[in-house]
Amino acid sequence: MSDKKTLNLPVSAIGISTPEALSLYHYLSGGKVMHILLPSTKPIRCKDFDICEIYKSNFENLREINISSIDNLINKWGADGLILEGCDIKNLINDELLDNIKKQLNIPIGIRIAEPINLYNIDFIVYDHFLDYYTNIDFINYINNFNKYNSWIEVQLYYKEPLLEKFLPLVKVVGKKEIPVHIYLLDNKGGGAVRELYNELKKVNPYVYIHVNLYGEYITYCYNCKKPVAYREEGVLLDLELKGNHCWNCGVELPFNKVISKKTDKMFGRISNGDIIWYDPRAIQLD
């Protein structure tokens, strides 16, 4: 096994955010996640959405960083998890590398992907599915075969308009696995259309969230008694009302994993404004 000083990762950018800024609502709630953006050579097809920035092909390797330095930075920033991002995840990350990293870093490690990838040593996954650019078949097969007891996953679906016929088949598949799903829209078509979409999708998946200006839906409700259990603004956890992992009102178990805090640190929430703070890795003092 490589030691902390010899195992290096190529890095294009380093960031820090809340899990909620990742639309990771049920994992590491109230904590902080460190981001490592890996170099990219082949872009993933997407445009218009803010997240498409990380899937560009022009991210160079600005610095190779060993695991010891990453560990130091995790401790300095008080990060509770680490996520690896970029469109070359398939080429740069494998289970053997992940196994080495996990043995040396004592925090959960996740990936952000836009295409199916089979990694067994990963703790959590953020899956971005762009309905305009990728077929639903591969996505549906991936979700149907996904074992949520090995890794946690939250799904992000992107489309320009709140069209029920576009989202419903996918949300049904995700809902059968009890996986949270986040809907991103470019043109909300007004509050009525968004509310109608939200209400219909919640019938097949109680953990649906809508990310759109003015009409966002970020609250988690207990699927059993329908009482709110988590209050959020975009990228910030305001309050988490649980007894252990159970609803404060009816006591039913809810899918929250590795809760860090019942609310985002006030100072960090103010500094980050619910977004990811990115840094050039060459400008960061690592040791």
C-alpha positions in Angstrom: 0.0 0.0 0.0 1.2 3.5 -0.9 1.9 5.8 2.1 0.5 9.3 2.5 3.5 11.0 1.0 3.8 8.9 -2.1 0.2 8.6 -3.2 -0.5 11.7 -5.3 -3.7 13.1 -6.9 -3.7 15.5 -9.9 -5.7 18.5 -8.9 -7.3 21.4 -10.9 -9.1 23.1 -8.1 -9.9 22.6 -4.4 -13.1 23.7 -2.8 -15.1 23.6 0.4 -18.9 23.7 0.9 -21.8 22.4 2.9 -23.2 19.0 1.8 -26.4 20.9 1.0 -24.6 22.9 -1.6 -24.0 19.6 -3.4 -27.7 18.8 -3.1 -26.6 16.1 -0.7 -29.5 16.5 1.7 -29.5 13.1 3.5 -25.8 12.5 4.0 -23.4 14.4 6.3 -26.2 16.9 7.1 -25.0 20.1 8.7 -21.3 19.4 8.0 -18.7 20.5 5.5 -17.4 18.7 2.4 -14.0 19.3 0.7 -14.0 19.1 -3.1 -11.2 18.0 -5.3 -11.7 18.8 -9.0 -9.6 16.5 -11.2 -8.1 17.4 -14.5 -10.4 16.9 -17.6 -9.6 16.0 -21.2 -13.0 14.9 -22.5 -16.0 17.1 -21.8 -19.4 15.8 -20.7 -22.2 17.2 -22.8 -24.2 19.8 -20.9 -24.7 23.5 -20.9 -26.7 26.3 -19.4 -26.8 24.8 -15.9 -24.2 26.1 -13.4 -23.0 22.6 -12.6 -21.8 22.2 -16.2 -18.8 24.3 -15.3 -17.1 21.3 -13.6 -17.6 19.1 -16.7 -15.5 21.2 -19.0 -12.5 19.7 -20.8 -10.1 22.5 -20.2 -9.1 21.9 -16.5 -5.4 21.3 -16.4 -3.4 19.5 -13.7 -2.2 22.5 -11.7 -0.7 20.6 -8.8 -0.1 17.0 -7.7 -1.0 16.7 -4.0 -0.2 13.8 -1.8 -2.7 12.2 0.7 -0.8 13.6 3.7 -1.3 17.1 2.4 -5.0 16.4 1.7 -5.3 15.0 5.2 -3.8 18.2 6.7 -6.2 20.4 4.7 -9.2 18.3 5.8 -8.2 18.8 9.4 -7.5 22.5 8.9 -10.8 23.2 7.2 -12.8 20.9 9.5 -14.2 18.9 6.6 -16.4 15.9 7.3 -16.3 14.4 3.8 -14.3 14.5 0.6 -15.8 14.5 -2.9 -13.9 13.9 -6.2 -15.3 15.7 -9.2 -14.6 16.1 -12.9 -15.5 14.5 -16.2 -12.5 12.1 -16.2 -13.4 10.3 -13.0 -13.7 7.0 -15.0 -10.1 7.3 -16.2 -8.5 8.7 -13.0 -10.2 6.8 -10.2 -10.5 3.1 -9.6 -11.3 0.8 -6.6 -7.7 0.1 -5.8 -6.9 3.8 -5.6 -10.0 4.5 -3.6 -9.1 1.7 -1.2 -5.7 3.2 -0.6 -7.2 6.7 -0.1 -9.9 5.4 2.3 -7.3 3.6 4.4 -5.4 6.8 4.9 -8.2 9.4 5.3 -10.7 8.9 8.1 -13.7 10.5 6.5 -16.3 9.4 3.9 -15.3 9.7 0.3 -17.6 10.4 -2.6 -17.7 11.1 -6.3 -19.8 13.3 -8.6 -20.7 11.6 -11.9 -22.8 12.3 -15.0 -22.5 8.8 -16.4 -22.7 5.3 -14.9 -19.6 4.1 -13.1 -19.0 1.0 -11.0 -16.9 1.7 -8.0 -17.3 -0.4 -4.9 -15.2 1.4 -2.4 -17.1 4.7 -2.5 -19.2 6.0 0.4 -21.5 8.4 -1.4 -22.4 9.4 -5.0 -23.9 12.5 -6.5 -25.3 11.6 -9.9 -26.1 14.4 -12.4 -28.4 13.2 -15.2 -29.0 15.7 -18.0 -32.2 14.7 -19.8 -31.4 16.7 -22.9 -28.1 15.0 -23.6 -28.1 11.5 -22.2 -30.5 8.6 -22.8 -32.5 7.4 -19.8 -31.8 3.7 -20.4 -28.3 3.7 -18.9 -29.4 5.9 -16.0 -32.4 3.6 -15.2 -30.3 0.4 -15.4 -27.7 2.0 -13.1 -30.4 2.9 -10.5 -32.1 -0.4 -10.8 -28.9 -2.3 -10.1 -27.7 0.1 -7.4 -27.2 -1.3 -3.9 -27.8 1.6 -1.6 -26.5 -0.4 1.4 -23.0 -0.2 -0.1 -23.0 3.5 -0.9 -25.3 6.4 -0.4 -26.6 8.1 -3.6 -28.6 11.3 -4.4 -29.8 12.0 -7.9 -29.9 15.3 -9.7 -32.2 15.6 -12.8 -31.7 18.6 -15.2 -34.2 19.8 -17.7 -35.3 23.2 -19.0 -39.0 23.1 -18.1 -41.2 21.6 -15.4 -42.7 18.9 -17.7 -44.2 16.0 -15.7 -43.8 13.5 -18.6 -40.1 14.1 -18.6 -39.5 13.6 -14.9 -42.1 11.2 -13.7 -40.7 7.9 -15.2 -37.3 8.6 -13.8 -38.5 9.7 -10.3 -40.6 6.5 -10.1 -37.5 4.4 -10.7 -35.5 6.4 -8.1 -38.4 6.4 -5.7 -38.6 2.5 -5.7 -35.1 2.6 -4.3 -36.0 5.3 -1.7 -33.3 7.5 -3.2 -33.7 11.3 -2.8 -34.0 13.2 -6.1 -33.3 16.9 -6.9 -35.0 18.6 -9.9 -33.2 21.5 -11.6 -35.0 23.7 -14.0 -34.0 26.5 -16.3 -37.4 28.0 -17.0 -39.8 27.5 -14.2 -42.9 28.6 -16.1 -44.3 30.1 -13.0 -45.0 29.0 -9.5 -48.2 27.0 -10.4 -46.3 24.8 -12.9 -43.5 24.1 -10.4 -45.9 23.3 -7.6 -47.9 21.0 -9.7 -44.8 19.1 -10.8 -43.6 18.9 -7.2 -46.9 17.6 -5.9 -47.2 14.9 -8.6 -43.6 13.7 -8.1 -44.0 13.5 -4.3 -46.7 10.8 -4.9 -44.0 8.5 -6.2 -41.0 9.7 -4.1 -41.4 11.5 -0.8 -37.8 12.8 -1.0 -38.2 15.2 -4.0 -36.6 18.6 -4.0 -37.0 21.4 -6.6 -34.1 23.8 -7.3 -35.3 26.8 -9.2 -35.3 30.6 -8.5 -38.3 31.9 -6.5 -40.2 28.5 -6.3 -37.6 26.1 -4.8 -38.8 23.2 -2.5 -36.0 22.3 0.0 -37.9 21.0 3.0 -37.9 17.3 4.0 -41.2 15.9 5.2 -41.7 12.7 7.1 -43.2 10.2 4.6 -45.5 8.8 7.4 -47.0 11.7 9.3 -46.1 14.4 6.7 -44.6 16.7 9.3 -41.5 18.8 8.3 -38.2 17.4 9.7 -35.6 19.4 7.8 -35.7 23.1 6.9 -33.3 24.5 4.3 -32.5 27.4 2.1 -30.5 26.7 -1.1 -27.2 25.2 0.1 -27.8 25.7 3.9 -29.4 23.5 6.6 -31.5 25.7 8.9 -32.8 23.1 11.2 -33.0 19.3 11.4 -35.6 17.9 13.8 -34.9 14.3 14.4 -34.7 11.9 17.3 -31.7 9.9 16.3 -32.7 8.9 12.7 -36.4 9.0 13.5 -39.1 11.5 13.0 -39.6 13.8 16.0 -43.4 13.4 15.7 -44.3 9.8 14.8 -41.0 8.1 15.5 -40.6 6.4 12.0 -37.1 5.9 10.8 -36.0 8.3 8.1 -33.1 8.1 5.6 -30.5 10.4 7.1 -26.9 9.1 7.2 -23.9 10.3 9.2 -25.6 13.5 10.5 -22.9 16.0 11.6 -25.1 18.8 13.0 -28.7 19.9 13.1 -27.8 23.1 11.3 -25.1 24.6 9.1 -22.4 26.5 11.1 -23.7 30.1 11.0 -20.3 31.6 10.2 -19.5 29.2 7.4 -23.0 29.5 6.0 -22.5 33.3 5.8 -19.0 33.0 4.2 -20.1 30.4 1.6 -23.5 31.8 1.0 -24.7 28.3 0.4 -22.3 27.7 -2.5 -18.9 26.1 -3.1 -15.8 28.2 -2.4 -13.1 27.2 -4.9 -9.4 27.8 -4.7 -6.4 27.5 -7.0 -4.4 24.6 -5.5 -1.2 26.4 -6.2 -2.2 29.2 -3.8 -3.1 26.9 -0.9 -0.6 26.2 1.9 -0.9 22.5 2.4 1.6 21.7 5.2 
